[in-house]
Amino acid sequence: MDVNIYRLALMPVEYLVQQPDPSVRFMTASSWLAERYHPVVNSAVQGYQLHSYLVLIETRFGAQTRQQVRQTLLQQSRSSGRDPSALESLLSLIDMGLQAGSRPAGGGGGVVKQVALPLTLLLNISVSPHFSLEQEERKAQIRRMDPELELRFAELLQRGRVAMENHFVPRLAEFAPDPDRFPTSAAGGRV
């Protein structure tokens, strides 16, 4: 398969830099969060949008291409003077949060699937008001959180993911058509 990895890696970056910050673009009355959360919302939603894009790449082109695009994104980050380890850490946190949400909540103190990712990001991104490295402090932060915080954060993450899918599903379908691996409806949306 002839795939231009560099172009695939550049596409989400070009798209995201043209968009308003997620705290501006996706917040509504039902998902509004105080201004002190805007930096973590912006970082987390953009990271989740990149993660969602990588999932689309894997669906379309396979796991090897996804890994190549991820590595190219990290190289682009380094080339533009940013620390690629920050992006790698963010993508790893997202993977960790999604994995936590896939385990049963049960009596073992698990986390409800819908809030596993938001909670992981709120506790682990350094610009978050709830960031902490200490286990006891993390537990205290969870107790102090507004009960609606994780749900509102989950809604913002969802909106970011949907925006990426709506924008890139039709573009990736045109990039290298393979209707068996990446079916689209006549309107260009995902089936």
N, C-alpha and C positions, 0 to 999 in steps of 0.2 A: 504494500500500500504506500503510495507516494503522499506523505503528509509533511507539510512545512511546520515543524515544531516551533520554530521561532515565531512564525505568524500566529499560530494557535496560542502561544504564550502572550503575545502582544495584544491580542484582541480584548481580553478582559481588562487589561490595564488602561488601554485607550478609552474603553467604555466608562470605567469607574472614575477616571480623572475628569470626565466631562459631566458627571452627575453631581448634584448638590450633596452635601453631607447627609448620611442616612438619618441623623437626628432632625434634619429639616425635611427631607424627602418622604420619610415613612411615618413620622409621628402624626397621630390623629388624636382626637379627644379621648378615644378609648384606649390608646396606647401611649398617652403622654407620660413622659418621665421628667423629673426635675432637671434643671440645667446641669447639676453636678454629675449627672449620668451621661451627658452628651458625649464626652470623650470616649467612654467605654462603649457606648452605643455605636459611635462612628467606627471605632477600631474593630469591634466584634462583628458588626453587620458586614462591613467590607471584607473582613476575613472569611465570614461565612459565605459571602457571595463568591469569593475566589474558590472556596471549597466546593460550592455548588457547581461552579463552572468545571472544576476538575472532575466531578462526578459525571457531568455531561460528556466530557472528553472521554472518560473511561467507557461510558455507555456506547459512544459513537465509534471510538477507535481502539479501545482495549486498555488494559492495565499498564502495559509497557509505555504506550503513548502518554497516558496520564502521568506516569512517573517522569518521563522526559519533559513534559510541559511544566510540571512542578519544579524540576531542577532548573529549567530555563527561566522560570519566574524568579527563582532565588538568585540566579546569575544576573538577571536584569536589575534586581534590587541592589545588588552589590555594585553594578556598573553605574547606577544612578546615585551612588553615594550613601545609600541607606544600608542598615545592618540586616543582612539576609537572615540572621539567626532570629530576629524579631518576627519575621514572617513565618519562618519555620516553626517557631514556638507557638504562634497563633494557630497555624494549621494543625499542629499536634494537639493543642488544647481542644480544638473543635472535634477532632477525631476522638479524643478522650471523653468529651461530653456526650457525643453521640453514642459511644460504646456504653457509657454509664446509663444512658436512657434505654438501651436495648436489654439491660438486665432486669429481671423481675424485682419489683419494689418490696414485696414480701415483708416478713418480720425482721429481716437482717438490717434494717435501717436504710434500705435502698431509697432511691429518689424516683419520683413519678417521672415517667418518660418525657412528658411535655416540658418539664422544668429542669431536666438534667443538664442540657446544654447551657441554658441561660445561667444556671447556678454555677456551673463550672467556670464560665467566662467571668461572671461577677466576682468570684473569689480569686481568680488567677491572673487577670489582666491588671497590670500595675497601675493604670490610670483609673481603676474602679474605686469608688468610695468604700467598697467591701473587701478590697485586696488584703490578703494576709498570708503569711507563710507558716504561722504557728497554728497547730491543729486546734488548740483550745480557743484561740481567738477566732478561727474560722467558724467554729460552732457558735460562738457568741454573735458573730456577724450574721449568721443565718437566722438566729433567733430575733435579732433586731430588724431584719428586713421587713418591709411592708409586704403583707401576704400577696398583694397584687403585682409586686415588682417582677417576679419571675415570669408570670403570665404575660405581662405587658412586653417584657423583653423578648419572650418567645414569639409574640405577635410581630415584633419588629424584625426579628431574624427571618421569620416566615415570609414577610413582605419582601425582604431583600432577596431571598432565594427565588421567589416567584418572579421578581423583576429580571433576574439573571436568566431564568428558564424562558420567560417570554421573549427576551431579547435574543438569546443565543440558540435556542432550538432551531428556528428557521435558518439562521445563518450557518450553523454547523451542518444542517441538512444540505445546503447549497455547496458547502466547502468540499465535501466528498460524499455524494449521495450513496447511501446504503440503506434502503427502506426496510430491510429485514432487521437491522440492528437498531434503527432509530426512526420508527414510524412517525409520520406527522399527518395531521388531518389536512383537508383541503384548505382550511383557513390558516395553516402554518403552525397551529398549536400542537402540543404533544397529545398523542392518543391515549 
